[in-house]
Amino acid sequence: MSKAIVTVEDLAREPVWAIRPEALEGMLAHLRSAGGAIEFDAAALEAAAPRPQPVAGGIAQLPLHGPISHRFSMWSLLFGGTSTERFSAQLREALADPAVSRIVIDVDSPGGTVDGVPELAAEIRVAREKKPITAVANAEAASAAYWLASQASEIVVTPSGEVGSIGVWVLHVDRSAALDAAGIKPTFIFAGKHKVEGNPFEPLADEARAYFQGRVDDYYGMFVRDVAKGRKASVGDVREKFGQGRMVGADDAVKAGMADSVGTIEDAVVRQRRAAAADNAMDTETRERRHRLLALGASR
């Protein structure tokens, strides 16, 4: 069997996060309780990774579960995560499949890293012009997961579900005092003025703080603009009325314009299967024209 090890350092190494902080802390705590590293059978976890449901009634059902990363990594395997690369491939396959007329995304994710998310968000936004896409918060669409879900034709939230956590963050941990107490003094030998800024062995300098804040602001701007495009809302409304970094419950999310309706994943699939049956009764030109009109009016 192929064995692999994931450590606290593997998780903490990621530079910019669009994830609920408490979710990341939960993953770190799980690793710390195991002594800082966990050995696992990568092949077995790969086999158990979430995969699309078989196409039925013209509906492709794609899972967006667990922490999100750019590529399918060891920690995404361990925590049941989704990679933007794999999801993109599944989405493209559904778009190309003539047996699929509509797509349902089953979302249950606290978010993840920023890498790859803006690109996938843009791909989903274009895809909804070809085939209607329903994203269901079943039951959590947080941060990067909401970033992606907001690009669908519509968002449904389960009655117990939540959406939001619109924000981006970077964590710097200053371990210099602990090293001093242990009598350890690291020395970096480097080239490039800023090459080692943000390292955990010294306090964060003002110049480095400003740089990281600028990167966070840039990504946050991407996040907000994409949500505004996907939800047909203003950037100001997304900043002020879409939770301001907090999660928002199902009913309040609909009132704020963050989602379109409250319902279960089963409700959404049944409704889309009925719509798919109606699509099949139309000729190709009429169906494509209807999908374009739905895309123009998506989320509003």
Order of alpha helices (4+ residues) and beta strands (2+ residues): beta-alpha-beta-alpha-beta-alpha-beta-beta-beta-alpha-beta-alpha-beta-beta-alpha-beta-alpha-beta-beta-alpha-alpha-alpha-beta-alpha-beta-alpha-alpha
